[in-house]
Amino acid sequence: MEERSDSESSNVVKQSKRALTRTFVHLEKPLNAAPSQSSKAWKALQDDGRVADVAFTKGHSAADIGRLLLASFPSLLGGDLKR
């Protein structure tokens, strides 16, 4: 069994059968199209920690989802997540 540190386990969402898992990509600048998952650009985004799978349910509030995103992308701290 794999053990996790306290910081890792606090960022993990327990998934239920009703959980939605979405891939979020934190882009530095607007793009005309998202990079394909087989491209070098996608690999670079993953290597930089700018791609994360986030699971949430319909019961999560916007604030809860915002906290999940901030846990996945700490660089968003202090930014406007309402856009």
N, C-alpha and C positions, 0 to 999 in steps of 0.2 A: 504494500500500500504506500502510495506517495504521500509524504508529509509536506505541508505548506507552512510558510512562515505567517505570522499574524498579518503582515502587510499584504501578502498575496491573498489570503483567505477573505480579507475585508473587501476586496475588489471583485470577488466572485459572486455572481448572482445564481442562486439555486434555481434551476430551470424546472418548470412544471410542464405538463403536457400542453398547456395553453400558452407557454412562453413564446414570444416572437424573437427570433435572433436576426439581427441585421448587421451588415458590415458597414461601418462608418469609416470614411476617409477624411483626414484633416489635410486640406490643401492649403498651400501658402498663397496661391493666387487663383482667380477664377479660370477655369478651362472650358473650352467649347464642348468637350466630351470627357467622360471619365476614362482613365487609362484601362485597357483590358488587363485581366488578371494574368495573362501570359506575357505581358510586355516588360521591358526593362524598367520603365517608369514605375510600374506597379511594384516590382521587386525593390526599387529604391525607396518607395514610400514605406514598404514593410520594414526594410532595414533601418529606416529613420524612426520607426515606432509611430507612424502616421496612419496605420490601418488597425482596426480593432473590431472584433465581433462582440456586440453588446446584446444581451438578452433582457427582455422586459415583458410585462404582461399588460393587458388592457387596463388593469387595475392600478398601474403606476401613474402617478400624477406627472405633469410636465416638470415639476421641480425634482421629482425622483429620477426621471430620465436624464435631466440636466446633471444631477449628481453622478449618475452612472457614466455619462460622457466625460465629466471632469475627472473621474477616477481613471478613465482610459486615456485621456488626453490632458495631462496637467498643464500643458502650455496654454490651454484655453482659459485658465483661471484669470478672472478679471475681465474677460471678454463678454460681449453681449450674445447670449445664447437664444434670445427671443426672435432673431431674424430667421 
